[in-house]
């Protein structure tokens, strides 16, 4: 399988799916990402990223049971796939490699 690259937002969504571990659905992901990043993202952005990640094979989804609080509607739950987890591990290894080589402080104070 060829390597897929993720943008920062897709990476955040994928990490959130992994952290929520079986309890990841649109609104829960939105709340998690907003809380962790202090951003004000919209639900449609989360849904679009989830669709891209599912198309890439990094997440899988299944419909949950209908709930009374949603008027009998069902939630779509997302789970990270082994490929998605490997992708996150690759990203973490690349970032760690860069961070470990960073020699600070080498910032010119005149900047």
Secondary structure, 3 states (H helix, E strand, C coil): CCCCCCCHHHHHHHHHHHHHCCCECHHHHHHHHHHHHCCCCCHHHHHHHHHHHHHCCCEEEEECCCCHHHCCCCCEEEEECHHHHHHHHHHHHHHHHHHHHCCCCCCCCCC
